[in-house]
Amino acid sequence: MIPNYAKFNAVDIYSIFDDDSIININEDFNSVGISIDSRKIEPNNIFVALYGEKIDGHSKVADAFAAGAACCLVNKDWFTANSSNFPDKSFIIVDDNLTALGSLANYHRHRFDMPIIAIGGSNGKTTTKELCAAVLSVKYNTLKTFGNFNNRLGVPLMLLQLNDSYQAAVLEIGTNEPGEVHILSEMIEPTHGLITNIGKEHLELLIDLDGVEQEETALFGFLLKKGGHCLINFDDDRLVNYYKVLNKKLTFGTHTDAALKADIEINESLNPFLKLNYNSGSIQINMQTIGFASAYNAIAAAAAGILFDLTLEEIAHGLSNYTPEINHGYARMVFENVAEFKILNDCYNANPSSMAMALKTLKAYSTNKPKIAVLGEMRELGDAAAIEHIDLLKSAAGLCDYVFIIGNEMAKANSQFQSENIKLFDSHSEIADYIINNFKTSAILVKGSRGMKMELFIDALKSKLI
């Protein structure tokens, strides 16, 4: 958990919650910081007890008070059953603890008059967020979403990070069910919004592309209602239709009619080269990122820079100096060398759109080495899983020298579509053994849904070769 020092006094608490929800909070009440982890309570924190997958935070209320918590926010049912054990302690009692955390965060957000851009979409949200923050940081002290704190738990924790030192914020918003983008938009109240694209994501609950579009564009709906600025990807067949609906807007992309128009080239090392054109100005940018996806993300970040009043030169400085970090065994499109094998590590996650972009990047890589795609199944596709995996295999077979696959959905697809260059495996280690025994060198794209933990293939390859 990331610490915060958001202050709430009695007036604040009574402004956020109903009087009958507040227990033993007097006019001299003052708190500093909101915590959801009883192990990291600091004196005068408000402890928010959440229901977790492994631990119910309510079981740690006593520990929180012992550590110096000023108050605990708890569920009404728990309080009814346990209040007698804490007769003199301060409580906020609610029906939905997670919603209450969001209310605290939204209240704190209103203390700051600064531009906040929310970034949503089916693909590339995190990289776009990082690139956007790199651009805006050239001119402003910018808060950005930590890691993947982009859901109903992470977003309020990010809002609680706001303080007077920041001049702008870049916040990522994710979704996996209908209504989540609306909730997060209302919580953040962004002044600007950017949707990277509309792609096939979380189809178990969003059902189809129409459902994805309805969910993601709730961000535009909020901004239209509140008079905010929308950044429209003119390369996306669905988002381009919002140009006629929205008021304050800037279009971007490689499309001829985009206000911020970009041309993309990829060099032999897969680093993008961009030429940006806006109004009567243009600038060229050499990126240190890898692949086509990062190039499109960079164009989106450049559009944000324009709306935040940066010059093309300032935007170019931010983009050209950005270098992606590898914080885990899984990554977003970075190169790794394992003995004589060149690994294109894109293990972070996968859906049909991001798979297509990754394969396009591998195809563009200039090398005499065999090109191998090591692909895990794509999850959360619902009824579309079968056809999407078959389509993926057809595409991969035509773009790569070899396609090595793993996962139940991949196996099902392989039973419907077979090719001489596709081979199904039972484990990550088995793929590593096969490659070592049959190839002296190769360029290997590694990608799959997060649950497939495709980095285990890279770990296996390293353990056998290094």
N, C-alpha and C positions, 0 to 999 in steps of 0.2 A: 504493500500500500504506500502511496505517496502522501507525505504529510502536507497539511495546509494550515493556515492560521486565520481563517475567516472568523470574524467576531460576531457573536449574537448576544444581545442583552435581552432583558425582559420585554421591552417594547417590541423588539424584532420578533420574538417568539409569539407574542400575542397578536402580532400583525399577520403572521403566517398561518397559525393554527387557531381553531375554535377554542373558546375559553374552557369548555368541558373536556378538552383534550390535554389540558395542562395541569400538572399535579406538582404542588410544592415549589413553584417558581415565583419568587417574590420580586419586588421592584428593584432590589439590589443585585439581581442575578446577572452575571457576566460569564460568557464562555469564550474560549479561544480554540478554534480548530474543530473539525468534524472528523471522527474516526469510525471505521467499520471493522477495525482489527483490535480486539481487546489486549493483544500482546504488545501493541505499540501505543497504548493510551498515554497521553501527556496530561499533566494537571490542567483541569478546567476544560478539557475536551467535552464535546457532546458525543456520546457513543451511540451509533445507529446499529441496532441489532437486526441483522438480515438472516434470512433463511438460505443457507448455502447447501451445496450438493453433499458435503461431508459433515458440516457443523452448523447447528442452529445457533446463531449469535445470541439468542436469549439465554442460552446456557452459560454465557460469559458475562451476564449483567453484574453479578456480584464481583467478579474479577475486575470489571471496568471501574466500579465504584471504589474498590480497594486501591486501584492505581491512580485515583484522583479525578475520575470523571465528574463533571459538574452536573450532568444530566444524562439520562438514557432515553432514547426513542425506541419504543417497543410496540408490539401488536396488542390490540385491546384484549383479545382472548387470553393471551399470556398474562397480561396485567391483572385481569380478573382473578386468575388462578393463583397468582404469586404476589400480589401487592402487599399482603400481610407480612411478608418477609422483609419489606423495605418501607417501614412506616414513615420515615422522615426524609426519604430520598426524592430527588426531583425527576419527574418523568414527563415525556410527551407520548401520549397513547394514540395510536392511529389504526386505521383499517388496513392500510397498505404501506409497509415500511419503505419500499423502494420508491413509491410515488412521493412519500414524505421527504425522502432524501433529495429528490428532484425539486421539490418546493423550496427547500433550504437553499439549494444551488441557484435556482432562478431568482430568489430574493437577493442573494449575494451578487448575481450578475447585474442587477439593476443599480448597483452602487457605482458602476463604471460606464462612462460615456466614451466608448471606443468602438472602432469598427471591428466586427467579428465576422469572419467568413466561415460558413459551414460547407463541408465537402462531402457529398454523397455520391452514389453511383454503384454500378455492378462490378466494375474492375478499376484497379489502380488508385483507389482512394488514399491508401497510405503513402504511396510514392508521390502522388499529387500533393498531398498534405506536406510532405517533407520538402518538395521542390517549391511549393508556395511559400512556406515559412523561410526557406533560403532566400527567396526573392524579397519578401517583405522585410526581412531582417537587415537588408542593406540600408533601409531608411528608418525602420521602426524597431523598438524592442518588442519582440513578438513571442507570445505564448503559443505553443503548439501541442497538439495531442500527444501524450506519451504513449509509445508502443501502440497497442490496439485498444485503448480506452475509448471505444466509440459506441458503446451501447448504453442502456438505461442505468447501468451501474457506473461505467467509466466516464460518461459525459458529465454527470454532476460532480464527480471528483475532479475533473478538469476545470469546470467553472469555479469551483472552490479555490483553485490556484490563483485566480485573478487577484492582482493587487495594483497599487498605484504605480509600480515600476513599469508596467506593461502599457504599450501604446496601440497594440493590435493583437488579435488572436486568430489562429487557424485551427478549427476544430473539426475533426472527422466524425461523421455519423454513419453508423451501419444499421442494417436491418436483417431480420430473418423471418418476420411475420408482419401481416398487415397492421398498419397503424403506428408502427414504431418510429418511422421518420416524422410523422405528424407530432408525436409526443416529444421527440428530441428537438424539433424545430421550435415548438412552443416553449420548451425549457431554455434553450439557448437564446432565442430571439435574435438571430443573426441579422446583420445589416446587409450581408452579401451571401449569395449561395451559388455553388458550382456543382453540377452533376456530371460526372465523368462520362457515363454512357448508360444505356439501357441494354442489359444482357441477361442471359439465362442464369439466374441465381436463385437459390432457396425456393425452388419450384414446388417442394413438398407443401408449402403453405401459400406461396405467392401464385402458384398454379401455372401461369404462362407469362409470356412477355407483356400482355396487357396488364396482368396483375403486378408485374415488376414496375412497369411504367407508372401505374396509378400510385404505387407505394413510394417510389423514388421522387416523383414530381410533387409530392406533398410539400417538399422544400420550396419549390417555386410557388406553390399555392400560398404558403405562409408569407413569402416575400412580396407577392402581388398584393396581398391583403394589407401588409404593413408598409408598403412603399419602399421595399428594399431593392437592391440591385441583383440581377440574375446574369450568370455567365452561361451562354448557350453553346454547346458543342455542335457546330454546323456539319460535322462529319457523321453524326448519329441520325439515322433516318427517322427516329421517333422524336428526339429532342428538337430537331429543326422546326417541327410544327408549332413549337411554343413561341416562336418569334413573333407571330401575329397576336398572341394573347397577352404577352408580358409588356410592361411599360418601361421600366428602367432596366436596360439590358446591354450586354456586349456579346457579340458572336465571335467565335474563334474556331480554328481548324485549318485543314488543308484545302477545304472547299473554296472555290473561286469567289463566292459571294460573302465569305466570312470577313468581318470588319478587321480582325487580327488574322491575317493569312500567313501560313507557314509552309515552307518547302522542307522536306526531310530527305536527308541522305544518310546512309549507314556506311562507315568505313570498314576496312578489312578486319578490324578488331571489334566490330559491332558497336562502336561508339557513334551516337547520332551527331549529325551536323545539321543545324537549323538555320534557315534564313527567315526572319520575321519581318513582315511588312504591316505597318499601321499608319493610317493617314498618309502623309507624304514621306514618312521615315522608314528606314529599313536597317537591319543589323544582322550580322552573322554570328553564330554561337557554336563553339565546339564543346560538346558535352562529355563528361567523364562517366556517365551512366552506360548501361548496356541495353541494346535492343530497341525495337520499334515502340513497344509499350511506353517506355520511359520518355521517348520523344514526344508522343501524344500527351503524356502527363506534363511535360515541360511547356508545351504550348498552352495548356490550361493554366499553369502557374503564371505564365507570362501575361495572360489575359487578366488574372487577378492583380498582377502588378500594375497594369494600366489603370484599372479602376481604383487602385490605391495611390494613384498619382506618381508612380515611378516613371522615370524616363526609360527609353529603350536601352540606353547604356547601363543604367542601374539594374535593369532586368537581366541583361546579358551577364553582368558581373555576378549576380546571384546564381544564375543557372550554370555558368561555366565553372564556378568554383565549388559546386555541390558534388560531394562524393558519397556514395551509399555506404552504409555501415553494415557489417555482418555481425549480428549480435547472438546468433544461434546457429545450430547445425543446419537449420533451414533458412533460406534467404529468398530475396526477390531479385531474380535475374542478375547474378554475379558470377564471375569466372573463378574457378578454383583449379589448381593443378594438382593432380594426384599421379605421381610418377610420370608416365608418358601419356596420361589421359587428361584431356581438357574437359572439365566439368562446367556445364552451364547450369548453375544451381538456382532453380526456380521452384523450390520445394514448398514455399509458404502456403499456397492453396491453389485451387483450380476450379474453373467452371468452363463451359464450352468456349466462351469468348476469349478468356485468358489462355486457354490451350491453343487456340488458333493463332493468337499473337506470338506465343512462345515458339510454335513450330515455324512460323514465318521468320522469326529471328534466327533459328537454327539453320533454316534453308539459306539465309543470306550470309551466313558465316563462310568466309573464304578460307578453305583449307583442303588439303589433299587427303586428310584423314577420313576414314569412314564416319558418317554421321548417324548416331544412334539416339533414338528417343526412348528413355526409360520412363514409362508412364503408369501412374496409379489411377484407380478409378476416381470419378467425380461423384461426390455425394450431394444429398439434398436436392436431387432433380425430380423426385416424385415419379409420376407416370411418364415423364419425358426421358427417364434414364436410359431405357433400352435404345431408342432411336439416336439419342445424343452420343452414346458410346459407339454405336455402329458408324455414325457419321465421322466421329473422331478417328476411328481405325482406318476408314477409307482415306481420309485426308492425310494422316500420318504415314500411311504406306506409300503414298505418292510423293511425299516431301522428304522422306528420310531413307537412308540405306537400310537401316534395320529398326524395328520397333519391338521393344521388350516390355511386356505388360504384366500387371499384377492386380488382383482384386476380383471380387465376385462379379461385379458389373462388366468388367473387362472380359472375364471368362465367358459370360453370356453373350456379349457382343461378338467375341471371337468365334463362337459356335455358329453365328449367323453370317459373319464375314471373315474369310480367311485369305491370307496372302502369304507367299513364300517368305517375305521378309518380316512377318509378324510371329513372335514366339511368346507363349504364355508361361509364366513361372509361378511357383507357389510361395516364394519368399524373397526378400531383398537380398539375402546372402546368396541365394541360388543364382540370381542375376549377376551378382558380382563375380562369382566363380566362373560363370559361363563367359563373361567378357574377358576375364584374365586368361582363361584357357584358349580363347579363340581370336583374340585381338592383341597385337603388340601396342597399338595406339589407336585412339579414336576421339572424336568430339561428341560428348554425351550431354543431352538435355535431360534433366531430371525434374519431373513435375507430377503433382497429384494433389488430391484434396488433403487438407490438414490431417484428417483422421488416418490417412494412409502412411503418414510419417516417412515420406520418401527419403528423408535425410539418412535413414537407416541403411539405405543402399550405399550412400557415399561413405558412411562410417565403415560399412563392411569392406568396401573397396580399399579404404585407407588401411584398415587393420591387416589386410592380406598383402598389401604392397609396400607399406612404410614401416 
